[in-house]
Amino acid sequence: MVLVDDTVNDSQLKQILAKGYRPESQARGNEVYYCRSDHELGSRFESKVCKTARRILQDELQGKEATTTLEQTTGDHAGK
């Protein structure tokens, strides 16, 4: 089976694969579901997480923004 994902470029695809996601099934249109196993917090059990490339990249961007905001907030109070 060939999965076609026209929603990402080569650089974004490499970024997704580097996070442990693997293409698994065709989503609606030209999107693909990428899945990986994650350990649940506080548990030894794994759960399977599947997302579209758009969602994976969006989650990463939000995480970076949250980190930047936290660093700026912490940095502002450190000098006072």
C-alpha distance (Angstrom), angle and dihedral (degrees) to the residues before:
residue distance angle dihedral
M1 . . .
V2 3.79 . .
L3 3.79 117.8 .
V4 3.80 117.1 -155.0
D5 3.80 120.8 -159.2
D6 3.79 112.5 179.3
T7 3.82 91.4 171.1
V8 3.83 97.0 79.9
N9 3.77 136.8 50.7
D10 3.81 125.3 -135.4
S11 3.80 93.6 -93.7
Q12 3.80 92.7 51.8
L13 3.81 91.4 46.4
K14 3.82 91.1 53.0
Q15 3.81 88.9 50.0
I16 3.82 91.1 52.2
L17 3.80 93.6 47.1
A18 3.83 90.6 48.0
K19 3.81 88.2 59.8
G20 3.79 89.9 60.6
Y21 3.80 97.9 -100.8
R22 3.80 118.7 139.0
P23 3.81 126.6 -165.1
E24 3.77 108.5 -105.3
S25 3.79 114.4 161.7
Q26 3.77 142.4 0.3
A27 3.78 113.7 -98.2
R28 3.76 124.7 -161.2
G29 3.78 115.8 -49.7
N30 3.77 113.7 -14.8
E31 3.80 97.0 -24.5
V32 3.79 126.0 111.9
Y33 3.79 129.5 -151.1
Y34 3.82 112.1 -125.6
C35 3.80 116.7 -160.4
R36 3.80 137.7 -168.1
S37 3.78 137.5 166.7
D38 3.79 116.4 -106.2
H39 3.78 129.3 -171.8
E40 3.77 112.1 -123.6
L41 3.78 113.0 -121.7
G42 3.80 110.4 -95.0
S43 3.79 93.0 9.1
R44 3.78 139.2 90.6
F45 3.78 90.4 -142.8
E46 3.76 121.5 104.7
S47 3.75 125.3 -139.7
K48 3.77 127.8 -162.8
V49 3.79 114.6 -119.8
C50 3.80 120.5 -165.2
K51 3.79 125.6 -175.3
T52 3.76 139.8 156.9
A53 3.80 118.2 -104.0
R54 3.79 89.5 -109.5
R55 3.82 91.1 56.7
I56 3.83 93.8 46.0
L57 3.81 91.8 51.8
Q58 3.82 91.9 43.5
D59 3.83 91.7 51.4
E60 3.81 90.5 49.9
L61 3.81 92.1 50.0
Q62 3.81 91.3 49.6
G63 3.80 89.9 49.3
K64 3.79 91.5 52.2
E65 3.80 91.0 47.8
A66 3.81 91.1 50.5
T67 3.80 90.9 49.5
T68 3.80 91.8 49.0
T69 3.81 91.6 48.8
L70 3.81 91.4 48.7
E71 3.81 91.9 48.6
Q72 3.80 91.4 49.2
T73 3.81 92.3 47.8
T74 3.80 92.6 46.9
G75 3.79 91.8 44.7
D76 3.81 92.8 50.8
H77 3.80 91.8 54.6
A78 3.80 95.7 41.4
G79 3.79 94.1 72.5
K80 3.81 95.4 47.1
